[in-house]
Amino acid sequence: MSLSVLQWGFLAVAFVLANLPWLSQSCFLVLRCERKSPWLRLLEWFILYFVVGGLAVALERQAMGGTIHAQDWEFYAVTLALFMVFAFPGFIFRNVR
């Protein structure tokens, strides 16, 4: 599988996971809730950010032959902002209808 396919696949998974808290009534698709509070949705979204980050580290380790590049705080601020942008469609769908 080429690196380009892995990159686009990873971005698609990140987009889906960023929108999952707003599109689903279940917590992590496991626990069924009657009504999820906005704080619970935000907490679930934040935890899924770390899940996507772990997936990114695993893919980097696989693609780079075990080498992981060190990152500073700016990298994580940008990835968090990108995850927020990815979650925008689900947030709008949940709150503006």
C-alpha positions as CSV (number, residue, x, y, z in Angstrom):
1,M,0.0,0.0,0.0
2,S,1.5,3.4,-1.0
3,L,2.2,6.2,1.5
4,S,-0.3,8.4,-0.3
5,V,-3.2,6.0,0.3
6,L,-2.2,5.7,4.0
7,Q,-2.2,9.5,4.3
8,W,-5.6,10.0,2.7
9,G,-7.0,7.1,4.6
10,F,-5.7,8.5,7.9
11,L,-7.3,11.9,7.1
12,A,-10.6,10.2,6.4
13,V,-10.5,8.3,9.7
14,A,-9.6,11.5,11.5
15,F,-12.6,13.3,9.9
16,V,-15.0,10.5,10.9
17,L,-13.8,10.3,14.4
18,A,-13.9,14.1,14.8
19,N,-17.6,14.1,13.9
20,L,-18.5,11.0,15.8
21,P,-19.5,12.6,19.1
22,W,-22.0,14.9,17.4
23,L,-23.5,12.4,15.1
24,S,-24.0,9.6,17.6
25,Q,-26.1,9.3,20.7
26,S,-23.7,6.6,22.0
27,C,-20.6,7.2,24.0
28,F,-17.7,5.8,21.9
29,L,-20.3,3.7,20.0
30,V,-20.6,1.5,23.1
31,L,-22.7,3.1,25.9
32,R,-26.2,4.1,24.9
33,C,-27.2,7.5,26.4
34,E,-30.7,8.9,26.4
35,R,-29.4,12.5,26.1
36,K,-25.7,13.3,25.8
37,S,-24.8,16.6,27.4
38,P,-22.6,19.0,25.4
39,W,-19.8,18.5,28.0
40,L,-19.9,14.8,27.4
41,R,-19.7,15.3,23.7
42,L,-16.8,17.6,24.1
43,L,-15.0,15.2,26.4
44,E,-15.6,12.3,24.0
45,W,-14.3,14.5,21.1
46,F,-11.1,15.4,23.1
47,I,-10.4,11.7,23.9
48,L,-10.9,10.8,20.3
49,Y,-8.3,13.5,19.5
50,F,-5.8,11.4,21.5
51,V,-7.0,8.2,19.7
52,V,-6.3,9.8,16.4
53,G,-2.9,10.9,17.6
54,G,-2.0,7.4,18.7
55,L,-3.0,6.1,15.3
56,A,-0.8,8.8,13.7
57,V,2.2,7.7,15.8
58,A,1.6,4.1,14.9
59,L,1.4,4.9,11.2
60,E,4.5,7.1,11.4
61,R,6.4,4.3,13.1
62,Q,5.3,1.9,10.4
63,A,6.0,4.2,7.5
64,M,9.4,5.4,8.8
65,G,10.8,2.1,9.9
66,G,10.5,2.7,13.6
67,T,11.6,6.3,13.7
68,I,9.4,8.9,15.3
69,H,10.2,12.5,14.9
70,A,10.1,14.7,18.0
71,Q,7.5,17.5,18.0
72,D,7.1,20.7,19.9
73,W,4.0,22.2,21.4
74,E,3.2,24.1,18.1
75,F,2.7,20.8,16.3
76,Y,0.1,19.7,18.8
77,A,-1.7,23.1,18.7
78,V,-2.0,22.8,15.0
79,T,-3.3,19.2,15.0
80,L,-5.9,20.2,17.7
81,A,-7.0,23.1,15.5
82,L,-7.2,20.8,12.5
83,F,-9.3,18.3,14.5
84,M,-11.6,21.2,15.5
85,V,-12.0,22.1,11.8
86,F,-12.8,18.5,11.0
87,A,-15.5,18.4,13.7
88,F,-17.2,21.5,12.4
89,P,-19.8,19.7,10.1
90,G,-20.9,17.4,12.9
91,F,-21.1,20.3,15.4
92,I,-23.2,22.4,13.0
93,F,-25.5,19.4,12.2
94,R,-26.1,18.8,15.9
95,N,-26.6,22.4,17.0
96,V,-28.2,24.2,14.0
97,R,-31.3,22.4,13.0
